[in-house]
Amino acid sequence: FGALVCNYTGTSISHCSVEGEIKVNSKFTHFGGIIGNIGSENTVSDLHNKANITLLKTDAAIALDGQPYFGGCIGYFSTTSSMYNCSNAGDITIYSDINIPTGSYKVLRMGGVVGYGKPLSIFNCQNSGNIDIYGKLEMARLEIGGISGDARNGKFEGITNSGNITFKENSELYTHYGFSSYIGGLAAFYVEVKSCKS
């Protein structure tokens, strides 16, 4: 799901913005404030999300059966890509309980700008939105970053995160199989970092 595009397969996209409120009360796998999924090698520039994104409280936990990726601008990059001059100023708030069933290795990856890209290089991008978690999360592992949940083997340069990541009172996190979860001011997983601040 994306506010502008659900699935994009071109080679470049630029100069798009979203404002307002985005509210979710159903299943998702690839979710972005602007684009849900980018399915091809891509160069992305000048995307700006100012919309607050809220996962609403539901009667039952949102049960996800795929690998879930959640980003302020873009949920998921499927292959090697780059981002330039993008920003997220919207808050991401999770009130709903999220459950990924046991028996499969599923990881929730979430970032202020992008949920997942491997490898993903990000240049001159900013996040000022907060990530606030009120619900109960149950999965194999959780990866949250102020900029990206996972940009493994990628590169960050000129990146700034001023948003907070907060597990609020009464929120809960359960992981399967004894795996650790990872939370970082810039990214949950290792990237090459140059001239960045959080």
C-alpha positions in Angstrom: 0.0 0.0 0.0 1.2 3.5 -0.8 -0.7 6.8 -0.6 0.3 7.6 -4.2 1.5 4.3 -5.7 1.1 0.7 -4.4 3.7 -1.0 -6.7 6.2 0.9 -8.9 8.4 -0.9 -11.5 9.9 2.0 -13.4 13.6 3.0 -13.1 13.2 6.4 -11.5 10.7 8.5 -9.6 11.0 12.1 -8.2 9.3 15.2 -7.0 6.3 13.7 -5.2 4.8 14.7 -1.8 2.0 13.6 0.5 0.3 15.6 3.2 -2.7 14.9 5.5 -3.5 11.8 7.5 -3.1 8.1 6.6 -5.0 5.6 8.8 -4.7 1.8 8.5 -6.9 -0.8 10.1 -6.1 -3.9 8.0 -3.4 -6.2 6.9 -0.3 -4.9 5.1 3.0 -6.3 3.9 4.6 -3.4 2.0 3.5 -0.1 3.3 4.8 3.4 2.5 3.5 6.9 3.0 4.2 7.6 -0.7 5.0 4.2 -2.3 4.4 0.7 -0.9 6.8 -1.3 -3.1 9.5 -0.6 -5.6 10.0 -3.7 -7.7 13.0 -2.7 -9.9 16.4 -1.2 -9.6 15.6 2.5 -9.0 16.9 6.0 -8.3 14.5 7.9 -6.1 14.8 11.6 -5.4 12.8 14.5 -3.8 10.0 12.5 -2.2 8.5 14.2 0.9 6.0 12.8 3.2 4.3 15.1 5.7 1.3 12.9 6.5 0.9 11.3 9.9 0.5 7.5 9.6 -1.6 5.7 12.2 -2.2 1.9 12.6 -5.6 2.1 14.3 -6.5 -0.1 17.2 -8.6 -3.1 16.1 -10.7 -5.6 18.0 -8.1 -8.4 17.2 -4.4 -8.3 16.4 -3.5 -7.6 12.7 -2.2 -11.0 11.7 0.5 -10.6 9.0 1.3 -13.6 6.8 4.1 -12.0 4.7 7.3 -10.2 5.4 6.1 -6.8 6.6 7.9 -3.5 5.7 6.8 -0.1 6.8 8.3 3.3 5.9 7.3 6.9 6.1 8.1 7.4 2.4 8.7 3.9 0.9 7.9 0.5 2.4 10.2 -1.8 0.4 12.9 -1.8 -2.3 13.2 -5.2 -3.9 16.7 -4.7 -5.3 19.8 -2.4 -5.3 18.6 1.3 -5.3 19.5 4.8 -4.2 17.6 7.6 -2.6 18.5 11.3 -2.7 17.0 14.4 -1.0 14.0 12.7 0.5 12.3 13.4 3.8 9.6 12.3 6.3 8.0 14.7 8.7 5.0 12.6 9.6 4.7 10.7 12.8 4.2 6.9 12.6 1.9 5.7 15.5 1.0 2.1 16.1 -2.0 1.5 18.3 -2.9 -1.9 16.9 -1.6 -5.2 18.1 0.5 -6.9 15.3 1.0 -10.7 15.2 3.1 -12.7 12.8 2.3 -16.4 13.5 5.0 -18.7 14.9 6.4 -21.4 12.6 7.9 -19.0 10.1 10.7 -16.5 10.2 9.0 -13.2 9.7 10.6 -9.8 10.6 8.8 -6.5 10.9 11.1 -3.8 9.4 10.2 -0.2 9.9 11.9 3.2 9.2 11.1 6.8 9.3 11.9 7.1 5.6 12.1 3.6 4.3 11.3 0.1 5.7 13.7 -2.1 3.8 16.2 -2.0 1.0 19.2 -4.4 0.6 21.5 -2.9 -0.3 20.1 0.7 -0.3 22.2 3.9 -0.5 20.6 7.0 1.0 22.0 10.5 0.5 21.0 13.9 2.0 17.7 12.6 3.5 16.0 13.6 6.7 13.5 12.2 9.2 11.9 14.4 11.8 8.8 12.2 12.4 8.5 10.1 15.6 7.7 6.4 15.8 5.5 5.7 18.7 4.3 2.1 19.6 1.4 1.5 21.9 0.3 -2.0 20.9 1.6 -5.5 21.4 4.0 -6.7 18.7 4.7 -10.5 18.3 7.0 -11.8 15.6 10.4 -13.4 15.0 12.3 -10.1 15.2 11.8 -6.4 15.0 14.1 -4.0 13.2 13.4 -0.2 13.5 15.5 2.7 12.4 15.0 6.4 12.4 15.8 6.4 8.7 15.6 2.7 7.6 14.7 -0.5 9.3 17.2 -2.4 7.2 19.5 -1.1 4.5 22.0 -3.8 4.9 25.3 -3.3 3.1 24.2 0.1 1.9 25.5 3.5 2.4 24.2 6.6 4.3 25.7 10.0 3.6 24.5 13.4 4.8 21.6 11.8 6.7 19.8 13.4 9.7 17.3 11.9 12.1 15.7 14.0 14.8 12.7 11.8 15.4 12.3 9.6 18.5 11.5 5.9 18.6 9.4 5.2 21.7 7.7 2.1 23.1 4.9 3.7 25.1 3.6 2.6 28.5 1.8 -0.8 28.3 3.3 -1.6 24.8 4.7 -5.1 24.5 7.3 -6.9 22.3 7.5 -10.7 22.0 10.0 -12.4 19.7 10.0 -16.1 18.6 13.0 -18.5 18.6 15.1 -16.4 21.0 16.1 -13.8 18.3 17.1 -10.3 19.4 15.5 -7.2 18.0 17.4 -4.2 16.7 16.6 -0.5 17.0 18.8 2.3 15.8 18.7 6.1 15.5 19.6 5.8 11.8 19.2 2.1 10.9 18.7 -1.2 12.7 21.2 -3.0 10.6 24.8 -2.1 9.6 25.5 0.4 6.9 28.4 2.5 5.9 27.9 5.9 7.5 29.4 9.3 6.5 28.5 12.8 7.8 25.3 11.6 9.5 23.5 12.7 12.7 20.9 11.3 15.0 
